[in-house]
Amino acid sequence: MVKDQFGEAVSGLDYVLTFPDGKKTKQAKLAEGKVRENGPPGSYKFALKMLVDAAWKDTPLEVDKKTTLRIWASGYDAGTDITIEIFDACGLSRAPLETLQKKLAADYPLEVEWTPTAAKLEKLASNSLIFTAKVGTSAATSGPALVNRREVFEVKDESGQPVNADLSLWFIDGPALATEFKENKYEALVPWSWRLLAIDVSAQKGRRAGFTDAAGEREVLLSG
């Protein structure tokens, strides 16, 4: 007897039954939670045909960095077509940012590589993504994954020399997640929609920090 979370018998779901000789039912649906098949005695394998779960393999995501989408399924044959749609997690738009067409593999989870490029995220209103996997009427949706972009800042003093000092990058929504100094520049991971508000250079008290944006990099000049 197959029951739902409320203890009620399930009807209408597709299932696959594997007989002792390895043959499988082609098209079958549960009726009142029961499987009705004629077959010989022996061991049978039963599986509902459904997508069980969907999840990001690694989070948070980073713009222009490859990530992996993972999908668990049961009952489907290898090679079954699957549609994967990637959405803005805020849910204001029903249109996916991107749609992928793949085929289920024999082993689960199915892993699909995808890169969240800046061009694909132009319409992203929030800082997070979700994705939905679909086969027929069965679907599974991932949890939200934060999307970060990598910002580069070059800090110089009045004479144009690089400055290596402790600093905080403040954005309209809060501080940068992580800031690292290397090759005379600061790299910061920033949630997708955040915009720079101020720069705090604690080791340079009494001096002001201004910044310009050129060629995709931020240049910071200390003065005063």
N, C-alpha and C positions, 0 to 999 in steps of 0.2 A: 504494500500500500504506500503510495507517494502522497505526502501531505505538505501543505504550506506552513508558514510560521504561525498560523492561527489554528493549526490542527485540522484544517479542512482538506478533504480529498481533492487532488488536482486533476483537472480535465483540460484537454485541448493542447497540451504541450507535446511537441515532437520528441520522439525518443528513438534510440537505436539499440537493438538487442542482438548480441553475438551468440550464435548457437555453438554447441559443443564441437561441431565440425568446422567452425570458423566462419560460416556464412552469417550475413547480417540482414536484418530487416531493412527494406528500402524506404518505405514510407509508413509511419505508424504514429498514432497519437494516443496519449493516455485518456482513459475514460473512467471517470469516478475513481481516479487514483490507482487503477489497476492496469496490468499488462495482460493482454489475451493473445497468446500465440500457441500454435500447435507445433510440438517438437519432441524429439527423443529425450530420454532421461540424460542427465549429465550436468556439467557446470556451464552456466550462462553468465554473460557480462551485460550489464544494463547501464545505459548512460542517457541522460537527458541531452538533447541537442540545444546547447545554449552557450552564450558567452558568459563566463563566470566572473571575470575581473579584468580591470585595465589599470595600469599604473606607470608612472615615470620611473625609469631605473635609477636615475641620478637627479637630485635637486639640490640647490636651485639651478635653473637653466642659465646659460650665458649666450648673449647674442653672438652669432657667427661661430659658435662652438657646437659640434655634433653631440646629439643626445640620443637616447634609446627609449622607445615606447614599448611596453610589454603587455601582452594580451593572453589571458588564459581562457580556454574553451573546452567543451566536452562534446563528444558524440559526432562531430563533423569529420568527414573524410579529408585527408590531406589534399590540397589543391582547391578547396572551397573558397570562393571569392569573399573577401572581407573589405568593407569600406571604413576608413579611418578619417574622422573629421576633427580638426583642431580649432578650438574656439577661444575667444576672450573669456576669461573666467567671470567677468562681471555680468555676463549674460544679457547685456542690453541689445546686442545684435544676434539674430538667429542665424545669420550667414557665417559659415566657417571661414577662418583665415586661410585655410588650405585643406584640400581633400586628397587623401592617398588611397590608391587601389592596390591591394595586396592579395595574397593567397595564404590560407592557413597551412601550417606545416604539420608533420606527423607528431612532432613533440611540442610540448608547451612548457614555458610560455613562448609565444611567437614574439620575436624581437624585431622591431622596425627602426632603422636609423633615420633621423631627421635633424635638419639644422635650422634653428630659428634665426634667419637673417634679418637685418634691419628692414629690408624691402618688404618682407613678409609681415612685419610687425607694424607697418605704417598706420594701420587702423586700430591698433591695440589701445584701448581706453584705460585699462587697469595695468597692474604690474604682474599679472599672472595668466597662465594658460591652463586649459583642460583639454582632454581629447575624448572622443566617443568612438567606440568600435561597433560595427553593425554587421550582422549576417541575417538577412531576411528580417523577421520581426524581433529578433533577439539583439540586445544592445548592452554594453557595459561602458561606464564613464569613469575616468580617472579623477583623482583629487586635484586641486589646483597646485601649480608649480610656479614659484616666483621666477621672473625673468630679470636678469641683471645685464647691464651693459658695462663695458670696461672703458673708463675715461682716463685720458693721459694729460697730466699737467706738468709744465716745465716752470720751475720757480727760480727767479734770478734777482740779484740785488741791483742797486742803482748803476753799478759798473758793468752789468750784464753777465756777472759770474753766477754759476749755479749755486743754489742754497740748499743744503741738506739740514733741515731742522724739523722738529716735531710740529706737525700742523694737523688741523682738523678741517675737513671739507664739509660745510653745512649746506644742505639742500632744503628746499621749501618744506619737505616732509620729514626732515631729520638728518642725522649725520651719515656719511658714507659707511657702508658695511665693513670695508677693509681698505686700508691705504698702505702701499708699499713703495719705498724709494729704490730705484735702480736706474743705472745709466743716466744719472743727473735728472731724472724725471720721477714724478709720482704717478702711480697707477691706482685707481680706485674702482671698486665694484659698486655700481649704483643701480637701484631698481629702475626699470625701463622709463617710467614717466616722470621721474624726479628731475628737477632743474636746479642748477647751482644758485645759491643765495649769498653765501659769504665764505671767507677763508680765514681761519683763526691760526695765526702763527705765534704760539705761546712763547717761543724762545726769542722772538724779535719784538719785545714790548716797545710801545711808542712808535712803531712803524706801521704804515698802512699797506694793505695788499690789494692791488687791483688786478683784474684779469681780462684777457681778450680771448676770442675764439677764432682760430685761423686754421684752415686745412684740416679740420677735425680734431685738432689738439688745442688744449687750453694753456696759455702762457700767463704766468703770474709774476708781477713785478713788485718788489718791496721798495718802499720809499719813505722819506721822512727821517 
